[in-house]
Amino acid sequence: MWLEFSKWMAIALFAGFLAYFSGISISLVEIVVGFLAGNLLHLNTNQWIDFLAGMGSIILTFLSGAEIDYDVLKNKFKESMLIGIFAFLMPFLFAWGAAFWIFHWDMRAAQIAGIALSTTSVAVVYAVMIETGLNTTELGKVILAACFINDLGTVLMLGFLFANYNWWILVFIIVMIIATIVANKYTEPFFNKFGNRTYQLELKYLFLLILLCGGIANLSNMEAVLPAYILGLAMSPFFAKQKDLLYRLRAMVFGLFTPFYFLKAGSKVTFGVINYIWIVLAFLIVKMIAKYIGVRPFTVMFKYRKKEGIYTTLLMSTGLTFGTISALFGLNKGIITQSQYSILVSAVILSAVVPTMIAQKFFNPQNNEEVNDKGV
């Protein structure tokens, strides 16, 4: 077990050096390195690697919610809602239509394609925000809020079209109401009484809330990242005051959990997908065009500078967590075939890499003099 663990960490360390010397986002490098390692080194997963990767996506999503500024969300609510809703709706319709009418997939498989390609990756966007420092700016916080709205639309559509509803959904709603109240009202008193001691009760408290709500979400046919984001959002006023705890969580997540998440994501794509590369690229192009149509007009409406408007559009074009989850859901339920799954996952992973690289290379707002001002 320990040799296998060291193998993964060696690959993660190698990816870190590549990111450092190339200047490319670490999350993107880990995805590409995971792809190469999975195919050339036969990088295999097991139950504990799946657990670490799952924790990476959950805690990263939690932290992205914790970075949301209530004042920004309140003042930019209309902006975040419109960008998020249309960032979901347009690629969902475009990809669904392309799969059904152009590639002749059956209706249910085409719907899975639409859902998988409608997402925006909170994990990738948040990782980029942290690396660039944009998480502290108004622009970064609006983008993160819009990401949540986008992925909420994805989750709701997947549930509406395919979920097997059960009584656990009611339990989940009740638990989330209680957990959100607890997270918002009692986290700070708990930290003031028990925090900053060697037994780290505050971390155990956070993980208990996140994992409990995530487990109940799974029982109700939802994904654990959804309650993680909601809990992070509920705790954001607390984390605005307790930056040290936020930095400790970041160090834990980026040092241990997220390398497994991004490496595993890349390893899921095989060289065999080259046989369908034109379909993969077509889906990627459809998604990026649809995201542009859905997002760019609103950045113009809300008077973003051109560079920041295109940057926002490109980051909203990324996909990973919910995209792969939706594709895997379709495969497990027999809605899509293994080949269709490989096509969708490849397109989703490319959408995590290509738009982000373009955004960081050519439209990074840090190249402007005023990073904290969207020009609104």
N, C-alpha and C positions, 0 to 999 in steps of 0.2 A: 504493500500500500504506500509506504513512504517513498519508495523509489518512483512509483507512478506519480505521486504528488510532486516530487522534485523535478520530474520531467516536465510537468505542466508549468511549474514555477520558473524553470530554466527558459522555457519558450516565452513565458510572460516577461521575463527579464530581457531577453533578446528583443522582444517587441518594444519594450520600453526604451532600449538603446536606439532602435531604429527611429522611434518617434522623436527622441531627443535630438538626434543628428539631422533628421529630415525636416523637422518642424511641423510634421503632419500630426493631427490629433491622435492621441494614444488609442482611443476607442476604434478608430478606423484602421490603424496599423494592426491592432490585435485581431480584428476581423479578418484581414488579409493574411496575416501570419497563421491564424487558425485554419483558414482554407488550405494553405500550403502544407501545414503540419498534418492536417487530417488526411490529405491525399498522399503525401510523400512519406510521412513518418507513421502513418496509421494511428493517429492520435485518437484514442477511444475514450468514451465516457463511461462512468459507472454511477451508482446511486449517490455516492457522496459528492462526486463532481457535479452531478445534476443539482444536488442540494446547494452547493456553493454558488453555482451559476444562478439558480433561482433566487437565492438571497441577494445576489448582486443586482438583479433586475428589480427586486422588491425594495431594497433599501435605497437604491439609486433613485427610484421613483418617489419614495418617501421624502428624500432630501430635496428633490426638485419641487415638491409641494411646499416643503418648509422654507424654501427660498422666496416664495410668493409674498409680495408686500401687499397687505390689505388695502392700504391707501391707493396704491397703483391699480389694484384690481377694481376697487370701487370707482376710481376716477376714469379708468379705461375699460370699464365693463362692456360697453357697447362695442368698442374696438376689438377686445379679446373674443367676445362672443361671435361677432360677424366673421372674423378671420378664422376662428376655430371651426365654426359650422360649415362654412363653404370650403375650407381646407379638407374637410371630411366628405362633404356631399358631392363635389365635382369629380374627384377621382373615383369615388364609389360608383357613380353612374357611368363614367367613361370606361373604367376597367371592366365593369359588368357588361356593358355594351360591346366592348372589343372582344371579350372572351366568348360572348354568345353569338354575335353576328360575323365576326371576322375569323375567329379560330374554331367556331362551331362546337364549343363546349355546351353541355346540357345546362338547363336553366339554373339548377342548384349549384353546380360547379362554377358557373359564371358568377353567381352571387358571392360565393366564397372568394373568387378572384377579386371582385369589387371590394369586399370587406378587407381582404389582406392588403390591398394596395391603397386603401384610403387612409392609412394610419400616418401619424407623425411620431417618430421615436423620441419619447421623453428622455430615455436613457442616453441616446446619442447627443441630443440637443443640450441636455444638462451637463454632460461631460465637456462639450465644447464651451458652454458658458463658463464653467469653472476654469478651464485652461486659459480662456481669453480675458477673464475678469468681467465679462458682460453680465454675469448673474447679479451683480450689484447695481446695474443700470436699469433705467426705466424700460429701455428697449428689450433687454434680456428678460425682465419680469413679464412684460406683455407677451413675448414669444412663449415663455413657459406656461402662462395662463392659457394661451390659445392652443398649445399642445394638449393640455388637459381636456379642453372642450372637444378638440378633434378626436382624441382617443375615447372620450366618453361616448361620442356618436358611434364610433366603431363597435364598442362593447354593447351598446343598446341595440344596434342593428343586428349584430350577431345573435343576441338573445331573442330579438323579435322574430327573426327568420328561422332560427334553428334550435333554440334552447328548449330543453325538456323541463318545463316549469314544475316545481315541487314546493312543498311547504317550507323548505329551507330558505327560500327567497324571503319569506316573511320574517323568519328568524334573523336572516342577514340584515334586513332593514332595521329591525329593532336593535340588534347588537350594534350596528353602525351609529344609530342615533345616540345610544348610551355611550359608546366609545368616543364619539366626537365630542360630546359634552365633557366627559372625563378628561380627554386630551386637552381641550381648550381651557377648562376651569381649574383643573387640579394638577397639571404638570408642573407649573411653577412652584406651588406650595410643596409638592413632593420633592422637587429638586432642592429647594431652600432648606428642607429638613434633612434629607438623606444624601444630597449630591456631593461631589468632589471628595469622595472617600475611596479607600483602596478597594472596597468591595463593589464599587461601580453599580449601585442599585439603580441609578437613573438609566443606564444602558439596558439592564435587565427589564426594567419597567417599559421602556420603549419597544424592545423586541417582543415582549409579551403581548402588548397591544397590537403590534403589526402582524405577528404570526397568528394570533387568535382570530383576528378579523380576516386575515388571508385564508385561513383554514375553513372558516364558515363560508367565505366567498366561493371556495372550490366546491363545497357541498351544495351550494345553490347554483352551480354551473356558471359561475363567474370566475374572473381571474384575480389573483391575490394583489396584483399591482394597482387595481382600482381602489380598494380600501386603503392601501398604503399611501396613495396620493392624497386621498381625502383626509387621512390622519395627519399627514405632513402639513397640509393646508390649515387644519385646525390648530396646529402647534406653531405656525409661523410667527405669531406675535412673541411667543416664548423664545424661539430661536433667534429672533431679532435682538434680544437682550443677552442671550447666552451663546455668543459666537465661539467660545472655546469648545463647548460641547459639539457644536456643528462641525468644527475643524477636526475634532477627534473622530467623529463618525465618518467624515470624508476620508481621513487617513485609513481607517479600517476598511471602508468600502473599496477605495481605489487601490489599496495595497493588497487586499486578499480576495474580495468577492468579484469585482467587475472583470479582472483578467479572465476568470473562468467563464463568465457570462459571454464576453465578446469573442474569446477564443472558441468556445463551444459553438457560438452562432456561425462563425466562419467554417468550422469543421463539418457542418451539416451539408455543405455544398460539395458535390463530387465533380471530378473532371468529366464524367459522363454527360453532364448537363450541356456540354459543348454541342451535342447533337440537336439541342433545342435553342441554341443561342439566339437565333433570330427572333424567336417568340419572347425570350427573356428580355432582349433589348427593346422589342416592340412594347412590352408591358412597361418597362422603365420609362420609355419616351411618353407613352400615354399618361402615366402617372405624373410625370414632371410637367407636361403640357396642361393637364387638368388642374394641378396645384397652382400653376401660374395663373390660369383663368380664374380660379377660386380665390386666390390670395392677393395677387398684385393689384387689382382694381381697388381693394380696400386700403392698401398702403398708400395709394394715390389719394383716395378720398380723405384719409386722415393725415395727409400732408407729410408723409415720410420723405426724407431726402431720397433721391433715386437709388443711391448705393445701398442705403439701409432698407429700402423697400424690397430690392432684389435679394438682399441678404436674408431678410425675413422670409420671403417666398421660398428661397432655396432650403433654408433650415426646416420650414414646414413641409418640404418635399421628402424629408428623410423618413425612413421606416425601419423597424426592427422587431421590437418586443411583440406588440399586438399583431403585427403582420405575420410573423412566424407562428404565433399562437393560433391565429385564425386558420392558417394553412394546415397546421397539425390537427386542429379540430376537424377540419374537413376530411383529412386523411383517415383519422381514427374512426370517424362516423361512416366511412365509405362513400362520402359525397364526391371526393376527387380521387384520382388514381395516383400511384407513386410518381409517375412522370409529371403529372400536373402539379403535384406537391413540390417536386424538385424545381420546376419552372418558377412557381410562385416564390419559393424561398430564395432562389437565386435573384429574382427581380427585386425582392424586398431587401436583401443584403446589398445589392448594387445601389439601391436607393438610399441606403445608409452611408455609402461611400462617395458616390459620384456628386450628388448635390452639395454635400458638406465640403468636399475638397474644392469644388468651384467657389463656394461661398467664402471659404477661408483664404483662398488664393487671390481672388479678384475683388471681393466685395466686403472684406472685413472692416467693420466700422471703426476699429482701432486705428486704422490708417487716417481717420479724420481727426481734426483737432479736438472736437468735443464729443467724447464717447458717451457722456451721460445725457446728452440731449438728442432726442429723435428729430428735432426740428419741427415739433408740433406747435 
